Amino acid sequence: MMDENTSANVHARDVRTGMSGRMLMVAKCVKECDCVFDAGSDHAFIPIYLVQRGICRRAVASDIRSGPAGVAQRNIGKYGLADRITASIGDGIENAAGCGCLIIAGMGGQLIKDILERSPGIARKSAQIILQPMNAPEKVRKYLWDNGYSIYSEDLCREKNKVYNVICARHTGESYDYEEFELHASAYLTKTGHPLLGGYLRPKLRRLRAMEKGQGPHGGNLKELIVKLEEIANENIGSTGGT
């Protein structure tokens, strides 16, 4: 049993020292709520951060594998939050009923789409859905817009040589008549003129140009898409946007 001094030291530890810029970006998107469900939580740093700061009262750190779930459990204990955060083993968000905020971060865009598609009832009831695709964000945006979700915010951060994206959505039942370039450039980021948007689009443009040369499949008017994305990238290079 911990004495009062040991307990105070445990709770005083700041989890931010172990978090990457990408993880902090995801965590800072969460608004105050009762419960957060973090799918693929791995180290459970995001739930720990949110509970430490009183952004949520309780949280679930979930992973499909027992190894990461065990790591999460140890970290939760290390920070003295075993009474507020539960580590669980589960596939996607299937066990997230009752949590007002869902986080699915650090996965490919196709996998994020599949997770949402497998548990539509849970996703639609969540007031906040925070998604951080490591690739193919256009698949995530397309799924959301095609299925009555509204994207109310997006953000970008640079970590080493890569720009990462986070997408914040909720189900409203409303439809959005999007253009193809908005799947790639983000309607929200284009409208707000994020300073990292140019750097975010450069890798996508390189892949699309390779496709244009016959090195990969793509439907639609590829040349027109490339021209539009180049225009947006050039307008939003910013001081740290990259080239």
N, C-alpha and C positions, 0 to 999 in steps of 0.2 A: 504493500500500500504506500502511495506517495505521500510525503509530508507536504506541508503548505508551501515551503520554499521551492521544492522540486516541481510541484504542480504549477506554480506561478511561472517558473522558467520554461516549462513545456508549452504553456499557452502563449508565452511571450515570443516564441520562435516565429520568425517570419518566413513563410513558405516561398516568398518571391525569390529568394536566393537560389532556389532550385528550378525556377521556371524560365522558359525561353520567352523571347519577345512574342512569338506566335501564340504561345499559351496565354500570356498576359492579355493579348489583344482579344482572344476569345472570352476570357474571364470578364474583361471590362465591358463586354456587350450585354452582360446579364443585368437585368433590372431586379429590384427587390421582389422577393417571392417567398413562399413557404418552403417549397421543395424543388431541388434541382436533380435531374437524372443525367449523369454523364456516361454515355455509351462509349466503350473502348477507352475507359478512363486511365488505364495503365498505372501511373504512379499516384493517381488521385490528387494531384497538385491543384487542379482547378477547383474541385469541390472543397478542398481544405482552404484555399484562398477565399472562396465565397463565404464559407461559414465563419472563418476568422474575422472577416470584415462586416459580418452581420447582414450581408446581401441576401442570404437565404438562411432560414432557421435550421434546416436539415438537408441532407443530400444523400444520393446513392451513387457510388462509384462502381460501375459495372464493366465486366469484360467477358468475352466468350471463353477465355482460357483461364485455367486455375492459377498458372504462374503469375501473370500480371495482377490477378485478383488478390493473390497472396501478398504481393509487393504493396498493393494499395492498402490492404489491411494493416500491414506493418507501419506504413507512413501515417495512416490515420491514428494509430496508437502512439506513434512518436510525437505527434502534435497534440495529443491529449483530447482527441475529438471522437472517440469511439461511441460516445453517447449521442452524437449528432450526425455522424456519417456512417453509412453501411456499405461494406464491400460485398458485391454479389457477382455470381456467375450467370450470364444470360446472353442470349443472341439478340443484338440490336436493342430495340426499345420495347421488347415484348413485356418486360416487367416494370414499365414506367408509369402504369396507371396511377393517377393521383398526384403526379408531379407536374407542376405548372410550367416548368422550364425543361426543355430537352436540349442537351448538347451532344452533337455528333461531330467530333473533330479528329483531324489527323488521319483520315481515310480517303480513299479515292472517290471521285465524284459518282462513279457508277455504283459503288458499294453504298454510299450515302443514299442515293436514289432508291436502291433495292431495300434498304432498311426502312425508309419511310413508306415504301409501297407495301411492305409486308405487314405493317401495323398502322393502317390509315386511321382507325378509330382513335388510337392513342394520340397520334400526331395532330389530328384535327382539334382535339380538346385542349391542346397545350397553348398557353398564352404566348410563350416564347419558344422559338425553335432556332437554336444557334448552330450553324453548320460551317465547318471549316474543311473544305475539300483540298486535298493535296494535289489533285489534278482534275481535269475535266469539269470545271465549275459550270460550264454551259449545260451539262446534263442535269445538274442540280437545279439551275434556274428554270430550265425548260419543264422539268417535272413539277416544280412549285407553281409556275404560272399556268400550266395545263390542268392543274388539279385544284384550283381555287385558293391558292395561297398568295398572300401579298408579301413582297419583300419590303420591309419598312426601313432597313438600314443595311449598309455594307461598310467594310473598312479594309484597309491594307496595312501591312507592316513589312519592313525589310529585315531579313535575318541572314547575315552573311551575304551571299550573292543571289538570294532568291527573294521575290516579293510574294507574300502569302495573303490570302483573301479570307474574310469571314462574311457569312451571309446570315442575316437575321430575318425571320419570317414568322407569319402566323396564318392560320386558316381563316379566311373571311368569306369564302364562297364566291368572291368576285373574280371575274375574268380580266385578263390583261392582254391586249392585242399587241404583242411585241414584234419587233423587227429582228431579223437574224443577228445583226451586229450586237444587239443588246444582250443576247445570250452570252457573248464572249466579253464584251466591254463593260457590261453591267449598266443598266439604265440608271441606277442610283449613283454609281461612281462617276458616270459620264456627266450627269446633271450637276453633281457637286464639284466636279473638277478636282478630284483627289490628286495631290502632287506626286503620288507614286503610280498613278494610272499608266503613264507612259512606260515605266519600267515593268509593270505588270503585263502589259500587252506585247512587249518585244519578243519573249519566247514563243507566244502564240503566233505572232506574225511569221517567225522563222519556220514554224511547223506548217503553217498554211502556204507559205511560198514553196516549201518542199513538195507539198501536195499538188500545187499548181503545176509543178514540173513533172508530174506523173509519178511521184514517189509515195503516194498514199491516196486512199479513197476519200471523197467528200462530195456531198450533194449540194445543190443550189448553185447560185452564181458566185463562184469562188473569187473571181477577180474583183467583182464589185465589193464583196465582203472585205478583201484585203485592202482595197483603196479606202474604204470607210474606217477601218481600224487604224490604218496608218495616219489618217487625218486626225483621229481622236488621240492617238499616241503622241503625235507631234504637238498637239495643242496642250497636252498635259504631261510634259516631261518634268517640269518642276526642278528644284535645286537638287533633289535626290532621286529623281525618277529613273535615271539610267538611260542608256542609249541602245 
